[in-house]
C-alpha cells in the first residue's frame, strides 16, 4: 500500500510530547513519574461540542469519541502520532490466507473498570452483541458498524446489507477467533475503530445497553451509555454534568498500559470557538481543538503550543437525491461547477488547505490523478441547469452550529461562501442551521430532511474503504442514493479485491466513476486541523487521525 506517503506526512506532525499547565490544578501526593514528568492534578480540555453518549458502538463523531477513547480500548490501535497499527487489548494477531479468519492473542491480567476480567469471552460477547443488535432505532445509530460489517443477524434499519461478520469463538481465555463471511479490505485497520471498543459484558447487561428508543426525531440511550460506561481504558467515568457542560474522568490506577499522569481529566464543552480561545488565554482550560485558521499565528506568538496535524480528511457538499431535481446528474454537476472552492480555501481554510478533487487524500491507495475536475465555471453551471430544466431551483441547505470539526473549522462561514456561489448561478438557497448532535446529524443522516449539506470525515486508517466505502459503499439516507446500485457494486468489488495491484486499479476506477458518472457529492477541501495547549503541557502527542490519548499528559 501507499502507507509510506502517509508516514512521511505524519512524520512532520508526529508531535513532540507536549503538555499544558493549569493554574489552580489540584495537588497530588504523586510528584513525578519514573521519567521525570510531573504527575497529579487536573487536565482541563475544551471540547467543541457535546457528545451523543458514551457507548462506543452508537457513535460516529469526534466529540463523542474524545472521552470514549480515554475510557475504552480496542483490540488494536494506532501508534501515537501515526496511522500505523500496534497491539492494544490484543498483543498480536494473524489471519488465514483468505483474510477471513482473524485470530487475536489477548493481553493477560486486564480488568474492566468494574473489576470483571477481560478475556476472549468478553471479546466475543461484544462482537456478538453488535451483530445481534435488535431494533431499527439501535441499528440506525451503529453507523461505523454498518459501514464495516454491512449488516446484522436480522436487518431492521434502512440500508443494511449482507453481513460480513460470521462468528466469534473463544478458544481459551487468551485467544479469540473472529470469522468473516468474506474478505474485506478494512481489516485489520477497522479493528482500531473507537466505535469497536470493547466494553464490559456485565455492565452492558446490567445497564440495559442495547435499549435505544426513537421519539420523533430524537433518540434516547441506556443508562450504560449515559451514566455507567465501563471499559478497560486509562480513565474511568466520573460523571457528565450536562448543565455545566463538563465530563469528568478519573485516573484508573489499575490500567494495564501507561497509567495516566494526571489524577483527573475534565472535558469542558465550549461550543463557541472565540470562547474556547478566551478560556485558553485565561488559563481556565489548558487545551483547545480546532482553533480558527486566523488565530493560529497569534496563539503561537503568545507562547501557546500550536500543533498542526496532517490533512487526513475531507470536507464535502452532499446531495440528497430524494429531491427529484438532484437525481439529474446535470444538476449535480452544475452545482459542482458553481462552487469557487479555490477561493474558499484561500479565504476560510487553514494554512496548507488544498482543494479536493476526490473523497480521500492523495496518500491513500487508489487515488486517481486523472479524475474529472470541476473547475469554477459559472457559465457552465448555468448551461447545465438550463439543459436540465432547473433554472428556478430552490434548495434547503443544512449546516451545523455549535461545533467545529477538523475538516470544518467554522461551518457557518463555509455555508455562507458556498451559498453565495450557488445563488450567483441562479439557485435560491434556504439555509437551515441545526445543532450538531440531536439536530443536524439526525436530520441529515437519519431522516434526510435536507437537499444539500456540508459534512466531512477524518480518516481512521489508511484504506480507501474508510473514505469512499464509508460514504458511498451502501445506500444511505444522507444521500438518498438508493438507486445507485452500480456504484455500490463497484465499491464492494474493489473492497473485496485481495491482490494489491488489482485493488489499486479497482479503487482508481471507482474514483474516476464517482467524479464522472455518479457524483453523489462534491469534494471541497482537505484541511490540516490544529490542537493548541498551554506552554507547560508535556506528553500530548498530536494524531493525524485526531486520535489523541490523554494518559500521557502531565501538567504544571
Buried (B, 14 or more C-beta within 10 A) or exposed (E): BBBEBBBEBBEEBBBEBBBBBBEEBEEBEBEEBEEEBBBBBBBBBBBBBBBBBBBBBBBBBBBBBBBBBBBBBBBBBBBBBBBBBEBBBBBEBEBEEEBBBBBBBBBEEBBBBBEBBBBBBBBBBBBBBBBEBBBBBBBBBBBBBBBBBBBBEEBBBBBBBEBBBEEBEBEEBBBBBBBBBBBBBBBBBBBBBBBBBBBBBBBBEBBEBBBBEBEEEEBEBBBBBBBBBBBBBBBBBBEBEEEEBBBBBBBBEBBBBEBBBBBBBBBBBBBEBEEBBEBBEEBBBBBBBBBBBEBBEEBBEEEBBBBBBBBBBBBBBBBBBBBEBBBBBBBBBBBBBBBBBBEBBEEBBBEEBBBBBBBBBBBBBBBBEEBBEBEBBBEBBBBBBEEBEBEEBEBBBBBBBBBBBBBBBBBEBBBBBBBEBBEEBBBEBEBBBBBBBBBBBBBBBBEBBBBBBBBBBBBBBBBBBBBBBBBBBBBBBBBBBBEBEEBBEBBBEBBBBEEEEEBBBBBBBBBBBBBEEBBBBBBBBBBBBBBBBBEBBBBBBBBBBBBBBBBBBBBB
